[in-house]
Amino acid sequence: MTLDSRDVTGIDLKTSSVRLFEILDAKGITPSEVARFLGISISAVCAWRSQKKFPSMENLYNISEALGIPMNDFLVRYGAEETHDEAEKNSSGRIK
């Protein structure tokens, strides 16, 4: 799937992808760690980072559970303004 900001009703996929990687980067979690944890290829995670694709809801759920943060922290509604930086707020979690 090619990323279009309106592919999922109400979710801005490009902004959400940026937010997801801001959080992962703030926690020091590498694409390799994400791939290993989810049992997927590193190229899949890199495609998320480059916004060529977006993770499935199952993968997003698994990431949010592993980090102990709600999916809403990295899913951004289309046209919504970000009011806080969840990456700093939640910087202590790591994928195990």
Secondary structure as GFF3:
##gff-version 3
##sequence-region A 1 96
A	DSSP	alpha_helix	13	26	.	.	.	ID=ss1
A	DSSP	alpha_helix	31	38	.	.	.	ID=ss2
A	DSSP	alpha_helix	42	49	.	.	.	ID=ss3
A	DSSP	alpha_helix	57	67	.	.	.	ID=ss4
A	DSSP	three_ten_helix	71	73	.	.	.	ID=ss5
A	DSSP	alpha_helix	86	89	.	.	.	ID=ss6
###
